[in-house]
Structures are given as structure tokens and as C-alpha cells.
Amino acid sequence: MNGFDVLGVGPWATDAEIKAAYLRLAREYHPDRFLGSPYEAAAQERMRRVNAAYDSILNARARPLKPPAIIRVRRRESMADRIIRNFFY
């Protein structure tokens, strides 16, 4: 289950929609609402998952995209290069 599924939004959701979904779930599953209740442990676990999902989505969106790695191709030494290398060195 990815972060979008936990928050109940799609990957196309805007930052405002993601924040609204997070706040809705935080109000619904906050452990303080379930103090002394048999559901307290379940609410804490659910809130942990909601926080982790929200953090992972924000971190992924804030991280700049890396440019593709530059691949260096070693060119073959030509006959002229070999002659010059052997003659002068």
C-alpha cells in the first residue's frame, strides 16, 4: 500500500488536496480521541501510517529530480593517435 492509498487520494492530487486528506484523517484517527478506549492502539498504528504516508509524499515531491547520469564513452584510439603517441612519447 503506497502513501496515496493510505491518504485516499490519487497520484495526480494537488498539494492542497493531499494536505486536506491528511488533516481529515488526522482528526479522525488522532490517538487523543481514543484515550482509554479499546481502539487506542489501532488508532495509534493508523495515525503512524498516515503520518508516514504524508511525509513520504511530501519528501518525494520536494526532492529535485536528478539529471540523467552522463555516460562517458571511451573512444577508440585511431591509427594517427597511435603513431603520434609512439613518435612523441
C-alpha positions in Angstrom: 0.0 0.0 0.0 1.5 3.3 -1.0 1.1 6.7 0.6 -1.6 7.8 -1.9 -3.7 4.8 -1.0 -3.3 5.4 2.8 -4.4 9.1 2.4 -7.2 8.1 -0.1 -6.0 10.4 -2.9 -4.6 9.7 -6.3 -1.1 10.5 -7.5 -2.5 13.3 -9.6 -3.8 15.1 -6.4 -2.6 18.6 -5.7 -0.6 19.5 -2.6 -3.8 21.2 -1.2 -5.8 18.0 -1.7 -3.1 15.9 -0.1 -3.0 18.2 2.9 -6.8 18.2 3.2 -6.9 14.4 3.2 -4.1 14.3 5.8 -5.9 16.7 8.1 -9.2 14.9 7.7 -7.5 11.6 8.6 -5.6 13.2 11.5 -8.8 14.5 13.0 -10.5 11.1 12.6 -7.7 8.8 13.9 -5.8 11.0 16.3 -4.9 8.9 19.4 -6.2 11.5 21.8 -9.7 10.9 20.7 -9.4 7.2 21.7 -7.7 7.6 25.2 -8.8 4.7 27.4 -10.7 3.1 24.6 -10.1 -0.4 23.3 -9.3 1.2 19.9 -6.4 3.3 21.2 -3.7 1.0 19.9 -5.3 0.7 16.5 -5.7 4.5 16.3 -2.1 5.0 17.1 -1.0 2.5 14.4 -3.3 4.1 11.9 -2.0 7.6 12.7 1.6 6.3 12.4 0.8 5.1 8.8 -1.0 8.3 7.9 2.0 10.4 9.1 4.5 8.2 7.3 2.4 8.4 4.1 2.1 12.2 4.3 5.8 12.6 5.0 6.9 10.2 2.1 4.7 12.1 -0.4 5.9 15.5 0.7 9.5 14.4 0.6 9.2 12.8 -2.8 7.6 16.0 -4.2 10.2 18.3 -2.6 13.2 16.2 -3.8 14.5 17.7 -7.0 14.7 15.3 -9.9 18.3 14.2 -10.7 19.6 14.8 -14.2 20.4 11.6 -16.0 23.9 10.3 -15.4 26.4 11.3 -18.0 27.9 8.3 -19.6 31.4 8.7 -20.8 32.2 6.6 -23.8 35.8 5.9 -24.4 36.6 6.5 -28.0 38.8 4.1 -29.8 42.4 5.2 -30.5 42.9 5.9 -34.2 45.9 4.9 -36.1 47.1 8.5 -36.3 46.8 8.8 -32.5 48.9 5.7 -32.0 51.6 7.0 -34.4 51.7 10.4 -32.7 51.8 8.8 -29.2 54.6 6.4 -30.2 56.6 9.0 -32.0 56.5 11.8 -29.4 56.3 9.9 -26.2 
